[in-house]
Amino acid sequence: MANQGAMETTPTDDDLRAFTITQVLERVPIGRTKLYEEIRESRLPIIKIGSRTLITAGAFHAWLYQADNDDTPPYVRLTARR
């Protein structure tokens, strides 16, 4: 009975080196279509491993905190109504 009593833990953001699309969507208030638009417009770099699309933690955090002229994070700009 290996692993008896072992506790499963969910990795924190600090533990992850890359995020899946689903993991990114769990962390920002935008939809899948808008996220893929950010990727398509080269604002959020990705890496492909087989059929998996991954976003490195560094790329995600750089995208998340990048500032434009008004210092607004991109996910806020993406969800703002115009």
Sequence and secondary structure as in RCSB ss.txt:
>XXXX:A:sequence
MANQGAMETTPTDDDLRAFTITQVLERVPIGRTKLYEEIRESRLPIIKIGSRTLITAGAFHAWLYQADNDDTPPY
VRLTARR
>XXXX:A:secstr
 TTTT       TTT SEEEHHHHHHHSS  HHHHHHHHHTTSS  EEETTEEEEEHHHHHHHHH   TT   HH
HHHH   
